[in-house]
Amino acid sequence: MSGNPILSLAIIFLLGFFSSRLISRLKIPIITGYVILGVIISPNFLNFVPAGFIEIADFFSNFVLGVIAFNLGESFSSKSIRNVGKVVTSISLSASLIPWFLVTLGLWIAMGDPFYIVLILGAISAATAPAATVAVVQEYKSKGRFTDILLGIVAIDDAWALIVFGLSLSLAKTFTGQEYNFALVANDLLKAILEIAASFALGAFVAFIFSRLSYLVNTSRERLIYVLGFLMLVVGVALFLNLSVLLSCMVFGAVLVNLDKMSFQFFESLREIDSPLYLIFFVLAGANLKLDVMGKALAYIVIFVLLRFAGKVIGSITGSAIVKAPESIKKYMGLALLPQAGISLGCALVAKNALNNTWGDLILSVTIGSTIIFELFGPWISRYALLKAGDIKE
């Protein structure tokens, strides 16, 4: 079936559509459901989507990652930044950086793997799943100071995670298979910083061109074509220059939303088609899972889950203490930041493709396993945090 990608896509779309009904009834987060569906129809089980198709679908995964990162950039409008305030900034930074540190250090000590591998897993642990958190807030009609700060945090903390991941992956790609001395490490660190800077420059430059030419767009149909074309341009150039697709597209969105007052129309046009894109992306993420690696990954998953849990809680307490946030925020905010999904899986796929070895497969397996755990239990723990903070009633 690898020679018939249209049939493979049809299977993914139709199974995704029909399974979404079951996923909804079982109260399973939709992203988790799609990932599990991908595992079931992968070469490991039913082989509805064979390995050949998964391999040729990498180009599509890169594009969807670009869409996810571009939409994330919208959170960085000057108005949004002014509104979030120092409490959100402090907690979001701490709750991203401390899990990165704890997971990296803990896995390095416990498993003894190359530092650049655990550095990537640490970076992946920094991300949070905004959709799951927002869903809990909406379902239980949560209102209050705690909820407002929580929504501000989940709107921007994935951006910190992308920056951390970009640096970690750049270091990993330069460190692979080398022996080190101070000069080599300094040189590799400089390369990583230059790669990130170039990714930022690419996104900003394309956003400037996009904004200057957007007056040519007159209809909603043209808006969609226009934004898709430029997004593909950023993704394609980033891949050609070996830059970060995620960072380039995030900066593209962030700069655009501040250059063009009407840019929200382009983000809205893109959201009209993101559901089928995300369906294919997360099903393919599950289909990429290799069961022969999963056995080795179990110990990593346990350590990852425990240290990420601790990192989010400690990070939130630290960030709250710095800005002297109310006690309820200090005690419970970390529990509300546990869901993990889209950005984490996207980063894991990028790492898998960039490393192109068994370490990449391990990183993806750990991320999928931990995502399923956090997506199943995270929303319940988030509800508990909102309840204890007094923003929802029993």
Summary of the structure (lengths in Angstrom):
residues: 394
radius of gyration: 20.3
end to end distance: 51.3
largest distance: 59.7
contacts: 1475
relative contact order: 0.18
helix: 83%
strand: 0%
